[in-house]
Amino acid sequence: MAIVLYGHIIENAYGVLGIEFMAAAQALDIRDFMPGRGSHRALEAIREHVDRSLYPDHNVMMALVKSKRDVGRSGEGGGRVELMQGNKQK
């Protein structure tokens, strides 16, 4: 059982690192300077696989968070899952 949990933790960590690398690539894209060789190689490697900006997705998520809408149900018979803490269910 613990090994399954460990596998989920590792998988989630890869996902978080992927998001961080995409954000770093976007930051390098919008900066007006030439990054070092290592950063430039990393940017090229990322752009071989991901060739778009996070900006449109960021704006969509920002609007969703600002709207304070619930995003569905947590499961069978579960309560609403809300994006912002402190929102009271009606």
Order of alpha helices (4+ residues) and beta strands (2+ residues): alpha-alpha-alpha-beta-beta
